[in-house]
């Protein structure tokens, strides 16, 4: 018995020693990745609390595969060069285009955003465009279905979520008909966002493939382990039709974006329809993802054509795309500069609010300086954890003078920013760390008074369906709820 106890004691000592070695190695390894401090601490906490499970979660969702593959970096550089060769004519005229912005309000700040976005992601300013804002799913899909039916050459689509339901079956029938007419159709979907369709509705995609439509999940073939790319979500929503019409914004492919589905009374979202040369930049995002996933190049004049439009259709537009591999985090930088550009007010819509330290500080500084800062979030959450985490930012924002509103008429999923009635942003990017750092996203920056003021008018109409969250409301939150909110905020870099 004594020998048995001694053996057990030795094993216990060895196990404790092994755990200490394991944690030491893990902590050093994570620190050496030079992540954001909050992300580093969050992953260390996961390893301490769940040492075995945490290891496998980290391998698939936390390991920074994006920075350890030189071959992938070279391929991305090659894809960027292909993009530049296609839009070379527009790129040569960037200084001329930017000079046309110098006589507008906020000219200096707009030029800074344009220059930074040029340098950090080769985002181009295009002048010859028309823009239509679509503020609900009924309008978006009405226009989209009409454009799909009128397609003559090709249709390229990229969605985070693609469901099998009443709407998407109608879309499928249109696409199958166009494929039978000889229209080339390519579709990328995110394997995480569209998991239910791929698991339980395989017949849906199979029917499209039988018609000659190329439908693929987005796994980056350049990743050392393709499955690890599931952490870097393809969160974009892009449609390109014949290279001349483009769609992007918050709405995925599903019936709930029209009627709210079974869970919500309604669904509030914002999309944008583009015509003109801005579609080239939007299409480049699709083409890069397609070549990463399919190893097929679409960079040719067949798919990228520069358009000459009516001078009356002259809306300055800049499409900014961000990848998990982006060295400079271009969308985050553009949003940061956009917020700082506001002289009078900034209106923000985002379903989730877990900003990184830089954007959080920018919002507080602008409010303290006297600029009106309004943030509209969903008051009817689809995901409790990010909803709770958002509350931990409210006290400081309220003390700085920020106005916070919860939209309660249904689920609010729009991602927009309006500045001083002069410029606005509509896109796929949530105001949270995952969108800003880990997902494939794209935003459309629109430097036009009429479009911006239209978006602001819609924002003010949304305010009528909101409840303002005040300091009194914050103080009424129980101590237990505040602790819960603070606890889940520790995991915010992982959400």
N, C-alpha and C positions, 0 to 999 in steps of 0.2 A: 504493500500500500504506500509506504514511504517513497519507494522508487517511482511509483505511478504519479504521486503528487509532485515529486521532483521533476519528472518529465513534463507534466502539464505546466508547471511553473516555468520551465525553460522554454517551452513552446510559446507561452504567453509573453515572456520577455522578448523572444525573437519576433513575435507578431507585432508587438508595440514598436520595437526597433525598425521593423520593415515598414510599418505605417509612417513613422517619422521620416525615414529615407524617401519613401514614396512622395509624401507631401512636400518635402524639401525640393526634390527633383522637379515636381510639378510646378511649384511656386516659381522656381528659377526659370523654368521653361516658359511659363506664361509671361513673366516679367520681361524676358528677353524678346518677346514679340512686340513690345513697345505699343501696346494698345492704349486706348483712352483709359484713364485711371479708374473710372467707374466700371468699365467693362472688365478690366483686370481683376478688380476686387470682387466683382460678381462671380467670375469663373473660379476664383480661389475659394469663395464661399461654397459654390456647388461641390467642389472637390472635397472640402472639409466635411460637409453635411452628408454627401452621397459619394464616398470614395470609389466604389465599384461602378455604380450606374453613371456617376459623373464622368468617368473615363470614357465610356462609350458615347455618351451625349456629346462630349467634347470632340471626339474623333469625327463624328458626323456633322455636328452643328457649330462647333466652336473653333476647331483648328483653322488657323489662318492660311488655308491652302492657296489663297489668291496671291500670297507674296513669296511663295517658295518655288515657283515654277518658271524659270527663265524662258523656256520654250513658249510658254503661254504669253509672256510679256512681249516676246518678239513677234508672235502671231498678231497680237492686238495692235502693235505698231504697224504691221503690214496692212491690217484692215483699215487703220486710220489713213494710211497713205493712199489706199484705194479710194476711200471716201473723198479725200482731197483732190484726187485726179478727176473725179466725176464733177465736182463743184468748183473746179479751178476758175472758171469764168466769173462766178460770183465771188469767189475768194479774192480775186484781183481787184474787185471793185469795193471791197469792204471800207476802205478809207473814204471813198466817195459817199457810200451809203451812210456811214456814221456822221459825215459832215452835214448831211441833210437833217440830222437830229439836233444840231447845235442852236437852232432858233426856237426850240420848244421849251416849255417849262421843265424844270429838273434836268436840263440838258447836260450839265456837268456830271450829275449822278448817273444818268442813263449811259453816258459815254463810259464811265467807270465800269458799270455792269457789263457793257458790251466788250470792253477791252479785256477785262478779267476772264469772261467766258470764252473769248477767243483764245486766250493763252492757256487756260486750264483744260479746255476740251475741244478746241477748234470749232466752237459753236458760231455759226454764221448769222449775221443779220441779213434778212431778205426784205425787200421793199414791196414787190409786186405780189400782193396777197389779198384775198378776201377772207373774212372770219365770221363765223356764225356761232353764237353761244347757244348751247342746248341745255336747258335747266332741268330736264326730267327725262326719264327713260322713254316715255311715250313719244316725245319729239325726236330724241336721238335715234330710236330704232325706226321711226317713220322715214326720216331722211336716209338712214343707212340702208334700209331695204330698197328704197327707190334707187339709190346710187349703185347698189349691188346688181340690181336688175338691168341697169344701163351699162354695166362694165363691158368693154369690148376686147381688152387684151389680157389683163391679169388682175388678180385680187390677192393681196397679202394681208394676213390677219394675225395678231399676236395678243393673247389674253391671259391674264393671271387665272381667272376662273372661267370655265366654260361648262355650263350645265346641259343636261338633257331635260328639256321641259317644253312647254307650249311655244315660247318664243324661239328657242334654239332649234326646235324641229322645223319651224317655219323658215328660219335662216338656212338650215341644212337643205331644205327643198329648193330654195333659191340657188344655193351654191351648186347643188347637183345639176340643176337645169343649166346653169352657166357653164359648168365643166363639160356637159354634153354638147354645148355650143362651141367648144374649143377654147374657152377662157382658161388661162393658167391660174390655178388656185393653190396657195401655200398657207398653211396654218401652223403656228407654234402655240402650245399651251403649257402652262406651268404644271409640273407633275404633282406639286403639293396643293396648289389652289384648286386643281381639277381632279383631285384624287377620287372623289366619289363617282365621277363620271367614268374614269378609267377602270375602277373596280367593279361597279355595279351596272354600268350602261355601255359595255364594250361594243354593243351592236351599233350604237350611235356613230362613233368614229369609223367603225368598219364600213358602214354604208357609204360614208363620204369617200373613203379610200377606194372602194369598188368603183366609184364614178371617176376615178383618176385624180382626186384631190389629195395632195400630199399633206398629211397631218402628222405632226411629230411632237413629242414632249421635249421640253428644254432640259437636256443634260449637256453640260459643257464638255465636249470631247477632249478638251485640252487639260482637264483636271486630272491629277494623278489617280484619284478614285472618283469616277463620275457621280456616284451616289452622294459624295460630300457636297456637291453643288446645290443640293436641295436647301441648304441654309441660305444660299444667295438667290432669293426668290426673283423670278421674272414677273415683276409687279406691273409691267406696262400693259396698256390697253391701246393697241394701234391697229388701224385699218388703212391700207393704201389701195386706191382703186385707179388703175391705169396711169399711175405716177402723177396724177393731177389733183386728186382729192384725197385728203387725209383726215382721220378722226383720232382723237386721244382725249383722255380725261379720266374721271373716276369710275365710269360704268363698265363692269364686266359683261359677260355674255350670260344673262339669266333673266327669268321672268320677274324676279323680285325687284329688279331695277326699274320695272314699270309700275308694279302694284304693291310692292312691299313684301310679297310672298306671304307665307303663313305666320311669320313672326312679327311683322310690323304693319301698322296702319298705312304707312306710306314710306316711300324711299326718296330722300332728297339728295340729288347729285348734280354734278356739273360736268359737261363734256364740251368739246369744241370741234367744229368742222372747218377744215382749212382747204383753200384752193390757192394754187400758185406755187412759188418757189420754196416756200417754207416746207412743203411736202417732201422736197428732196432731203432735207435734214431729218425729218421724221422717218422717212424711208431708210435712211442710212442706219438708223438704230435697229430697224428690223433686219436689214441685210447683214449687219454684223452678227446679230444673234443667230440668224439662219446659218451663216457660214460656220460659226462656232459649233452649232448643234448638228448640222447636216453635211458640212464640208463641201458645200456647193456655193460658188460665187455668183452673186446677182449684180455685181458692180460692172454694168455696161450701159450704153446709151439706150438699149432696149427697155430698161427699167427706170433709168434716170434721164429725164428730159427737162431741159431748162425752158421755162414758159415765159412768153411775153403777154402781159395782160393789159386790159383796159386801164388807162391812167386813173380812172375813177376808183379802181380797185387797188388802192395804194395804202395798205396797212403794214407798218413795220413789225416784223415778227422775228423772234429768235427762239429756236427750239434747242433746249439744253438737256442733254442726256447724261446720266450718271450710271456707272457700273461699279460693282463691288471692287473691281481692280483699279478704279480711278484714283490716281495718286493725289489729286487736288480736291476731290469731292466737289465737283463743279456745281451741282444743284444747291448744296448747302451754302457754298460761297455766294452764289447768286442771290439766294434768299436773304443771307446776312446783309449783303450790300443793298438789297431792295428795302429791307426794313430800315436801315440807316438812312436811306434816301428820303424818307417821309419828312415833310416839313409841317404838315397839318394833321394828317391822320393815316393810319394803316388799319385795314380791315382784313382779318384772317379767318378762314374757315378750314377746319380739319377735324375729322372724326376722333382722332387720337392726338394726345398732346403729351409727348415725352421728349422735350427738346434736349439737345446737347447743351453743354455749358455755354458755348459761344452765342447761340441763338437765344438762350434764356437770358443771358446778360444784356444782349442787344435790345430785347423787348423791354426790360426794366429800365435801361438807360434812356430809351426813347420816351417812355412814359414819364420818367422823372424830369426830362427836359421840357415837357409841356406838350409833346405830340400825343394826340389821341390814339391809343392802342386798344382795339377791340378784337377779342378772340371769341369765335363761335365754335362750340364743340357739340357733339351729340349728347343729348340728355337721355337718350334711349339706347343704351350700349348693346353691342353684339358680343363684346368680349369684356368680361368684368375686370380682368387684371390690369390692362392698360387704362381702363376707365378709372379704377381706384388709384393707380399710380399718378394720374394727372392731378389729383387733388393735392398732392404734396407740393406742387408748384404754385398753388393758388395764393397762399398767404403772402409770399413775397411779391407776386404780381399785383395783388390788390393794394398792398402797402405802397407800391410804386405808382399806383394810379391807373393800372390796366383795368379795362372793363371786360368781364367774362360772362358769356351767355351760353345757356344750355338750350339747344333746339329740341322741342318736345313733341312736335306734331308727328314724328315718325323717326326713322333712322336717318341721320344726316351724315353723308359720306363724301361731300364735296371737298376739294382741296384747292382753294383759291386765295389769292392775296391781291388787294387793291391799294394803290398809293395815290393820295391827293387828287384823284380824278384824272390822273395822267398816264399811269401804266398799271398793268395787272399781270398776274400769273395764273394759269389754269393747267393742272397736270395730274399726275398719278401719285405725287409724293405727299405722304402724310407728314405731319410735324412730329415725327418720332424718330428715335435712334435707328430703328431697323430700316426705315425708308431712306434716311439720310446717309447711312453707312454701309448697309448690307444688301440692298436690293437693286435690281435693274429698274431705273425710273426714268421718266422724262417729263419736263415741264415746258409749257409754251409761254414765253414772255411776249406780251403784246404792248407796244409803245404807241397807244392810240387813245385819244380822249374819249371819242364816242363809244368805243368798245368798253373802256374802263368804266365810264359813267353808267353804261347799261348794266354792267356787272355789279356796280355799287348800288344801283336802284334795286336789283334783285336781292342784294344783301340786306338792304333796309326792309324789304318785304319779309324776308326771313326773320328779322328781328321781332316782328309782330307775333311770331310763333315760338318765341324764346322766353325763358325766364332768366333774369339776371342773377348771377351768383355773387353775393356781396360778402363783406367781412362778417356780417351778422350770420350769414349762412355757414361760413367757414367755422365760426366759433360754436355753432350748434352741432357740429360733427362730434360724435362721441370720442372719448380718448381711445377706446378699443378700436374704433374704425380708423382713427388716425394712425394707430400703431400698425394695423393691417395694411394701410396705404403705404406707410413708410417701408414696411417689410417687402411688399411687392415691388416698390421702386428700386430696391437693391437688384432686382432681376431685370430692370428696364433695358439694359443693353442686350438682353437675351430674347426680348419679346418680339 
